[in-house]
């Protein structure tokens, strides 16, 4: 998340609440794997909510495979899976970009 800050709240809320901090930053409350967080950043509240939903989805999918994982381990494994996906996509992008540059030079 680009320049977004994350704060964990004590209470768990199922719905996202959006509040404008200033003209350039949004604040949104989200729930990820049963924990409530306040995200603040320059991205739109819809984007922040969508990103949180993706993290929640990935954590729940991993937990469904191994319900014995504690929260911290689950979070770290989820992060590793996301970074692996990012690295794969980034490598594919670079390969496509190189191929396109070669085609343009022809």
Beta strands, then each sheet from edge to edge (+ up, - down):
strand 1: 5-8
strand 2: 18-20
strand 3: 26-32
strand 4: 35-41
sheet 1: 1+ 4- 3+ 2-
end
